[in-house]
Amino acid sequence: MNFQFDLIEDKVEFYEANNLKTLQKKIEAQIEENKAIMLGVQSVSHQLHVNENGQTYFTAVVHFKKK
């Protein structure tokens, strides 16, 4: 029986929240989880959208890469 392990080299994750603090907490929690599989943050991109009612909506894309 042969076992073969493939390590994740790149991973892109998407996040959304109604406020910036919540978005930051989500990203920080996932950074800690991804450290366990030896992935570090390569880049972060974020956007703010304001709808017609004036409500804000935050999104982010985080690219994780093998250390």
C-alpha positions as CSV (number, residue, x, y, z in Angstrom):
1,M,0.0,0.0,0.0
2,N,1.4,3.4,-1.0
3,F,0.7,6.6,0.7
4,Q,1.4,9.9,-1.0
5,F,1.0,13.2,0.6
6,D,0.6,16.4,-1.5
7,L,1.2,19.6,0.4
8,I,-1.0,22.6,-0.4
9,E,1.3,25.2,-2.0
10,D,-1.3,28.0,-2.7
11,K,-4.7,28.7,-1.3
12,V,-7.0,31.7,-1.9
13,E,-9.8,32.5,0.6
14,F,-12.6,35.0,0.4
15,Y,-14.2,36.8,3.3
16,E,-17.1,39.1,3.9
17,A,-18.5,41.1,6.8
18,N,-20.7,44.1,7.6
19,N,-17.9,45.9,9.5
20,L,-14.1,46.1,9.3
21,K,-13.5,44.7,12.8
22,T,-15.4,41.5,12.1
23,L,-13.6,41.1,8.8
24,Q,-10.3,41.5,10.5
25,K,-11.2,38.9,13.2
26,K,-12.2,36.4,10.5
27,I,-9.0,36.8,8.6
28,E,-6.8,36.6,11.7
29,A,-8.5,33.4,12.8
30,Q,-7.9,31.8,9.5
31,I,-4.2,32.9,9.4
32,E,-3.7,31.0,12.7
33,E,-5.4,27.9,11.2
34,N,-3.3,28.0,8.0
35,K,-0.1,28.3,10.0
36,A,-0.8,24.7,11.1
37,I,-0.5,23.5,7.5
38,M,2.5,25.7,6.9
39,L,0.9,28.4,4.9
40,G,1.7,32.1,5.3
41,V,0.0,35.2,3.9
42,Q,1.3,36.2,0.4
43,S,-1.1,39.1,-0.2
44,V,-4.4,40.7,1.0
45,S,-6.8,42.6,-1.1
46,H,-10.0,44.2,0.3
47,Q,-12.9,46.4,-0.9
48,L,-15.6,48.4,0.6
49,H,-19.1,48.7,-1.0
50,V,-21.8,51.0,0.1
51,N,-25.3,50.0,-1.1
52,E,-28.2,52.4,-2.0
53,N,-29.3,52.4,1.6
54,G,-26.0,53.6,2.9
55,Q,-25.0,50.3,4.5
56,T,-21.4,49.3,4.2
57,Y,-20.2,45.9,3.1
58,F,-16.6,44.7,3.3
59,T,-14.9,41.9,1.4
60,A,-11.4,40.6,1.3
61,V,-9.3,38.1,-0.6
62,V,-6.3,36.5,1.1
63,H,-3.7,34.6,-0.9
64,F,-1.8,32.0,1.3
65,K,1.4,30.5,0.1
66,K,3.6,27.6,1.4
67,K,6.4,28.9,3.7
